[in-house]
Amino acid sequence: MTSYLASRPLSEAASPPRPEELEISLFGKGVGESLVVHLGDGDWMVVDSFVDRQTGRPVALDYLTRLGLSPEKVLRHIVISHWHDDHTSGASALLDNAPAAQVFLSAAFNKKEVRKLLAASECRTVTPTGVDEMALLLRNLLARKRANSGGVQLNYLLAKTLVHKSSRSEVFALSPSSGTLTRALAEIVPFLPVGGGPKRRVSHEPNDLSVVLHVAFPPVAVLLGADLEVRTDSSTGWLAVVGLAGKFCKSGTFKVAHHGSPNADHPQIWNELLTPSPVAILTPFLAGRKPLPSHEDLLRLKSTSIRVLCAGSPAPAKSRDLAPEAQKMVRASGASIRQSEGAVGHVRLRIDGSGRTMVDLFGAAVEL
C-alpha cells in the first residue's frame, strides 16, 4: 500500500539544512513559482519569485528569514528563468535584499530587441506584467553598475553556462540554446514598439527563453525544468537540452517543466536526462483556461516517477464542470469562472552526502 506524506504548517519549516545537505524547496500557490536551493556550506540560490499576499514579500525571503538566515549574507545567486508573471513577481525585491548576489538572466535579455521591448513596457499604464518586473530589475541592476555600488553582477545564460561551482556542488544552465535564442528573437519582433509603446500586450507564449538548470551535488543531481517547452526543431526547446545528454550526469529529482503540461514533456527527457523513476516535483497553475496539471498530466507523471509532489492542489473548478443549468446562468450574467489562487505550498527535499532524501510538505503542498 502506498503511504502518502501529510502536510504541516509553513511555520514548522524553520530549521536550516546542515552544511553537507542539498536542499530543494519549491513554493507555489496556484499562480506563482519559486525555488530556494541550498548548495551546501551555507550558499543559497533562488530561482524565480512570487510574492506571498499574506506578507507582501517574496516567498523566498520569508523562508530564509524563517530559517534564521539573513538573505543579504547567504543568498549568492538569483536566477530568473523567464519573464512570465508567475515567475517574476518580487524579483526586484530579492535584489534589494541581497545586494551582493549574482543575478542570472537568459541571454535574450542582453539583446537589443528585448531591451527595446522592456523599455517600451515601462511607458504603459496597464496592469503590471512579468515584462514590467524584468524592466524594473534590469533598470536597477544597470543603475547600480553605473554607480559602482552594491557589488551586483549581471550574468546572461546560454546552454552550458556555469552558474555556481564549489567543493560540494555545481550548477549549469542547460538552456536556452543558440537556436532557441534566434527563433525567440524572431518571434519578439511583432511586439516591438512603433512610436510610444508596444504594438500590443506581450504574449505569454512561447516559453522558449526559459532557463533550465542542472544542479550537481555528488552523488546526486537535480534537473530544474522552469517552463521550457518541446519544439519539433532539435536545435530548440527541450530537444536541444536532450542533445546535452552525456555531458551532465542524470538527475534523480525533476522540477517538472510548465506545471506538468504535455507541451513541455517528451520521452527523451525521462530516458536521457533522468534516472529511472525519479522524484517529480511541480507547481500548479490555476489561472488559465485549462488549469495545470490536468488529471491526464498526473497519470502521465505517475507512470514515470516514484513520487509526485505538488506545491498546491491541482483541483480546478471550471464552468464546464457545472450542471447545464448553472452554465446557462453564468453565460446569461456575462460572468466567468476562474480558479482563484490557493494558499502557499512548500515541497522540501533535503539530500545528504550519501544520497538519502528527506521529503517534507508544508502549507498547501500535497503528494499525488
C-alpha positions as CSV (number, residue, x, y, z in Angstrom):
1,M,0.0,0.0,0.0
2,T,1.3,3.5,-0.9
3,S,2.0,5.7,2.1
4,Y,1.4,9.4,1.4
5,L,3.1,12.2,3.3
6,A,1.0,14.6,5.4
7,S,1.5,18.3,5.1
8,R,2.5,20.5,8.0
9,P,2.1,24.3,8.6
10,L,4.5,26.6,6.8
11,S,5.8,27.8,10.2
12,E,7.2,24.4,11.0
13,A,9.8,24.7,8.2
14,A,12.1,26.6,10.5
15,S,15.3,24.6,10.8
16,P,18.1,25.2,8.3
17,P,19.8,22.3,6.5
18,R,23.2,21.0,7.5
19,P,26.2,22.3,5.6
20,E,26.6,18.9,3.8
21,E,23.0,18.8,2.7
22,L,21.5,19.8,-0.6
23,E,18.0,21.4,-0.2
24,I,15.5,21.9,-3.0
25,S,12.5,23.9,-1.7
26,L,9.7,24.5,-4.2
27,F,7.0,27.1,-3.4
28,G,3.7,27.6,-5.3
29,K,0.2,28.9,-4.8
30,G,-1.7,28.3,-8.0
31,V,-0.3,31.3,-9.7
32,G,3.4,31.6,-8.8
33,E,6.6,29.5,-8.6
34,S,9.8,29.9,-6.7
35,L,12.7,27.6,-5.9
36,V,15.0,28.1,-2.9
37,V,18.1,25.9,-3.2
38,H,20.8,25.3,-0.6
39,L,24.0,24.4,-2.5
40,G,26.0,23.4,0.6
41,D,28.1,25.2,3.2
42,G,25.5,28.0,3.6
43,D,25.4,29.1,0.0
44,W,21.8,29.7,-1.3
45,M,20.3,30.2,-4.7
46,V,16.8,31.5,-5.6
47,V,15.3,30.6,-8.9
48,D,12.2,32.7,-9.9
49,S,10.0,34.6,-7.5
50,F,6.5,35.3,-6.4
51,V,5.0,37.4,-3.6
52,D,3.0,35.9,-0.7
53,R,-0.1,38.1,-0.4
54,Q,-0.2,37.4,3.4
55,T,3.2,39.0,4.0
56,G,3.7,41.2,0.9
57,R,7.2,39.8,0.4
58,P,8.8,37.3,-2.0
59,V,8.2,33.9,-0.5
60,A,11.9,33.1,-0.8
61,L,12.8,36.0,1.5
62,D,10.2,34.9,4.0
63,Y,11.6,31.3,4.0
64,L,15.2,32.3,4.5
65,T,14.1,34.6,7.4
66,R,12.1,31.8,8.9
67,L,15.3,29.7,8.9
68,G,17.0,32.4,10.9
69,L,19.2,33.4,7.9
70,S,20.0,36.8,6.5
71,P,19.3,36.9,2.7
72,E,21.9,39.6,2.4
73,K,24.6,37.3,3.8
74,V,23.6,33.9,2.4
75,L,21.9,34.5,-1.0
76,R,24.6,34.1,-3.6
77,H,22.6,33.7,-6.8
78,I,19.3,34.9,-8.1
79,V,18.1,33.3,-11.4
80,I,15.0,34.5,-13.2
81,S,14.2,31.7,-15.7
82,H,12.0,33.7,-17.9
83,W,9.7,36.8,-17.9
84,H,6.3,35.3,-17.3
85,D,4.3,37.0,-14.5
86,D,4.1,33.9,-12.2
87,H,7.9,33.6,-12.2
88,T,9.0,37.2,-11.8
89,S,6.8,38.9,-9.1
90,G,9.0,40.4,-6.4
91,A,12.3,39.8,-8.3
92,S,13.4,43.4,-7.8
93,A,12.7,43.0,-4.1
94,L,15.0,39.9,-4.0
95,L,17.8,42.1,-5.4
96,D,17.1,44.9,-2.8
97,N,17.5,42.3,0.0
98,A,20.6,40.6,-1.4
99,P,22.7,43.4,-3.0
100,A,25.8,41.3,-3.3
101,A,24.0,38.4,-5.1
102,Q,25.0,37.4,-8.6
103,V,21.9,37.8,-10.9
104,F,21.4,35.5,-13.9
105,L,19.0,36.0,-16.8
106,S,18.5,34.4,-20.1
107,A,21.0,35.6,-22.8
108,A,17.9,37.1,-24.6
109,F,17.9,40.0,-22.1
110,N,21.3,41.1,-23.5
111,K,19.8,41.5,-26.9
112,K,18.7,44.9,-28.3
113,E,15.3,43.7,-29.4
114,V,14.4,42.5,-25.9
115,R,15.9,45.7,-24.2
116,K,13.8,47.8,-26.6
117,L,10.7,45.8,-25.7
118,L,11.4,46.2,-21.9
119,A,12.0,49.9,-22.2
120,A,8.7,50.4,-24.0
121,S,6.8,48.3,-21.4
122,E,7.7,51.0,-18.8
123,C,5.6,53.6,-20.7
124,R,2.4,51.6,-20.3
125,T,-0.1,52.2,-17.5
126,V,-2.0,48.8,-17.7
127,T,-1.7,46.2,-15.0
128,P,1.9,45.2,-14.4
129,T,3.2,42.1,-16.0
130,G,6.3,39.9,-15.9
131,V,7.8,42.1,-18.6
132,D,7.4,45.1,-16.4
133,E,9.1,43.4,-13.5
134,M,12.0,42.4,-15.7
135,A,12.3,46.0,-16.9
136,L,12.4,47.2,-13.3
137,L,15.0,44.6,-12.4
138,L,17.3,45.4,-15.3
139,R,17.0,49.2,-14.7
140,N,18.0,48.8,-11.1
141,L,20.9,46.5,-12.0
142,L,22.2,48.8,-14.6
143,A,21.9,51.8,-12.3
144,R,23.9,50.1,-9.6
145,K,26.5,49.1,-12.2
146,R,26.9,52.8,-13.3
147,A,27.2,53.8,-9.6
148,N,29.6,51.0,-8.9
149,S,27.6,50.2,-5.8
150,G,26.2,47.1,-4.2
151,G,28.6,44.7,-5.9
152,V,25.8,43.3,-8.0
153,Q,26.9,41.4,-11.1
154,L,24.6,40.7,-14.0
155,N,25.2,37.5,-16.0
156,Y,23.5,36.2,-19.1
157,L,22.8,32.5,-19.6
158,L,23.1,30.2,-22.6
159,A,23.3,26.4,-22.6
160,K,26.4,25.1,-20.7
161,T,27.0,28.4,-18.8
162,L,28.4,27.8,-15.3
163,V,26.2,29.4,-12.6
164,H,27.9,28.1,-9.4
165,K,30.9,26.0,-8.5
166,S,32.1,24.9,-5.1
167,S,33.7,21.9,-3.4
168,R,30.2,20.5,-2.9
169,S,28.1,21.5,-5.9
170,E,28.0,22.8,-9.4
171,V,25.1,24.5,-11.2
172,F,25.0,24.8,-15.0
173,A,22.3,26.3,-17.3
174,L,21.2,23.8,-20.0
175,S,19.2,26.4,-22.0
176,P,18.5,28.5,-23.9
177,S,20.4,27.1,-26.9
178,S,21.7,29.4,-29.6
179,G,19.0,28.0,-31.9
180,T,16.3,28.8,-29.3
181,L,17.6,32.3,-28.9
182,T,17.5,33.0,-32.7
183,R,14.0,31.7,-33.0
184,A,12.6,33.5,-29.9
185,L,14.1,36.9,-31.0
186,A,12.3,36.5,-34.4
187,E,9.0,35.9,-32.6
188,I,9.5,39.0,-30.5
189,V,9.8,41.3,-33.5
190,P,6.0,41.7,-33.9
191,F,5.8,43.1,-30.4
192,L,8.5,45.8,-30.8
193,P,7.2,49.3,-30.3
194,V,6.1,51.7,-33.0
195,G,6.0,55.2,-31.7
196,G,5.4,55.4,-27.9
197,G,4.8,51.8,-27.0
198,P,4.4,48.2,-27.9
199,K,2.0,47.2,-30.7
200,R,0.1,45.0,-28.3
201,R,0.5,43.3,-24.9
202,V,3.3,40.9,-24.9
203,S,2.2,37.3,-25.4
204,H,2.7,34.7,-22.7
205,E,3.8,32.2,-25.3
206,P,6.1,30.7,-26.2
207,N,8.3,29.7,-23.3
208,D,11.4,29.2,-25.5
209,L,13.6,31.5,-23.4
210,S,13.2,29.6,-20.1
211,V,16.4,28.7,-18.3
212,V,16.7,25.0,-17.4
213,L,19.3,24.3,-14.6
214,H,21.3,21.3,-13.7
215,V,22.3,21.1,-10.1
216,A,25.1,18.5,-9.4
217,F,25.6,17.6,-5.7
218,P,27.5,14.3,-5.9
219,P,26.4,11.6,-5.8
220,V,23.0,13.1,-6.9
221,A,21.8,15.7,-9.3
222,V,18.6,17.7,-9.8
223,L,17.0,19.0,-13.0
224,L,15.1,22.3,-12.7
225,G,12.8,22.5,-15.8
226,A,11.4,26.0,-15.5
227,D,8.7,26.4,-18.2
228,L,10.6,25.2,-21.2
229,E,8.5,23.6,-23.9
230,V,9.1,21.0,-26.6
231,R,9.7,22.1,-30.2
232,T,9.9,20.0,-33.4
233,D,13.3,21.6,-34.2
234,S,16.0,19.6,-32.4
235,S,18.1,22.8,-32.0
236,T,15.5,24.4,-29.8
237,G,13.5,23.8,-26.6
238,W,13.8,20.5,-24.7
239,L,15.2,18.6,-27.7
240,A,18.2,20.9,-27.6
241,V,18.6,20.2,-23.9
242,V,18.3,16.4,-24.6
243,G,21.2,16.9,-27.0
244,L,23.4,17.6,-24.0
245,A,22.8,14.2,-22.5
246,G,26.0,12.5,-21.5
247,K,27.7,15.9,-20.8
248,F,25.9,16.1,-17.4
249,C,25.1,13.3,-15.0
250,K,21.5,12.1,-14.9
251,S,19.2,13.6,-12.3
252,G,17.1,11.8,-9.7
253,T,14.9,14.7,-9.0
254,F,13.0,16.7,-11.6
255,K,11.2,20.0,-11.1
256,V,8.7,19.3,-13.9
257,A,8.5,21.9,-16.6
258,H,5.5,24.1,-17.2
259,H,3.3,22.7,-14.4
260,G,3.1,19.3,-16.0
261,S,1.7,20.4,-19.3
262,P,2.1,17.9,-22.2
263,N,3.7,20.6,-24.4
264,A,6.7,20.5,-22.0
265,D,7.1,16.8,-21.9
266,H,8.9,14.3,-24.1
267,P,10.0,10.7,-23.5
268,Q,13.6,11.6,-24.2
269,I,13.7,13.9,-21.1
270,W,12.9,10.9,-18.9
271,N,15.2,8.5,-20.8
272,E,18.2,10.7,-21.4
273,L,18.3,13.2,-18.6
274,L,16.8,11.5,-15.6
275,T,17.4,8.3,-13.6
276,P,14.7,5.6,-13.7
277,S,11.7,6.6,-11.6
278,P,12.9,9.9,-10.3
279,V,11.1,12.1,-7.8
280,A,8.9,14.6,-9.6
281,I,8.0,18.0,-8.1
282,L,5.9,20.7,-9.6
283,T,3.6,23.7,-9.0
284,P,0.0,24.0,-10.2
285,F,-1.2,26.8,-12.5
286,L,-4.9,27.5,-11.9
287,A,-5.4,30.8,-13.7
288,G,-5.6,29.6,-17.3
289,R,-8.5,28.2,-19.4
290,K,-7.1,24.8,-18.7
291,P,-5.6,24.6,-15.2
292,L,-2.4,22.5,-14.9
293,P,-1.7,19.8,-14.2
294,S,-4.7,18.0,-15.5
295,H,-5.8,14.6,-14.5
296,E,-4.2,13.2,-17.6
297,D,-1.0,15.0,-16.8
298,L,-0.9,13.5,-13.3
299,L,-1.4,10.0,-14.7
300,R,1.5,10.5,-17.1
301,L,3.8,11.8,-14.3
302,K,2.9,9.0,-12.0
303,S,3.8,6.4,-14.7
304,T,7.3,7.7,-14.9
305,S,8.1,8.8,-11.3
306,I,8.4,7.1,-8.0
307,R,6.7,10.1,-6.2
308,V,4.9,13.1,-7.5
309,L,4.9,16.1,-5.1
310,C,2.9,19.3,-5.9
311,A,3.1,22.7,-4.1
312,G,-0.6,23.0,-4.1
313,S,-3.7,21.1,-5.0
314,P,-4.3,20.8,-8.8
315,A,-8.1,20.6,-8.4
316,P,-9.8,23.2,-10.6
317,A,-13.3,24.4,-10.6
318,K,-14.3,25.3,-14.1
319,S,-17.6,26.3,-15.7
320,R,-17.6,23.1,-17.9
321,D,-17.8,21.1,-14.6
322,L,-21.1,22.8,-13.7
323,A,-24.5,21.4,-14.4
324,P,-26.0,22.7,-17.7
325,E,-28.5,25.0,-15.8
326,A,-25.6,26.6,-13.9
327,Q,-23.6,27.1,-17.1
328,K,-26.6,28.8,-18.6
329,M,-26.9,31.2,-15.7
330,V,-23.2,32.1,-15.8
331,R,-23.4,32.8,-19.6
332,A,-26.5,34.9,-19.1
333,S,-24.9,37.0,-16.4
334,G,-21.8,37.7,-18.5
335,A,-19.6,36.4,-15.7
336,S,-16.9,33.8,-16.0
337,I,-15.5,31.3,-13.5
338,R,-11.8,31.5,-12.8
339,Q,-9.9,29.4,-10.3
340,S,-8.6,31.6,-7.5
341,E,-5.0,31.5,-6.2
342,G,-4.6,29.0,-3.4
343,A,-2.6,29.2,-0.2
344,V,1.2,28.9,-0.4
345,G,2.5,25.3,-0.6
346,H,6.1,24.2,0.1
347,V,7.7,21.0,-1.1
348,R,11.1,20.5,0.5
349,L,13.7,17.9,-0.3
350,R,16.9,17.6,1.7
351,I,19.6,15.2,0.4
352,D,22.7,14.2,2.3
353,G,26.1,13.2,1.1
354,S,25.0,9.6,0.7
355,G,22.1,10.5,-1.5
356,R,19.5,9.8,1.2
357,T,16.5,12.1,0.7
358,M,14.2,13.5,3.3
359,V,10.9,14.8,2.0
360,D,8.6,17.3,3.8
361,L,5.4,19.0,2.8
362,F,4.2,22.3,4.2
363,G,1.2,24.5,3.8
364,A,-0.9,23.6,0.7
365,A,1.6,21.1,-0.7
366,V,0.3,17.6,-1.5
367,E,1.6,14.2,-2.6
368,L,-0.3,12.9,-5.6
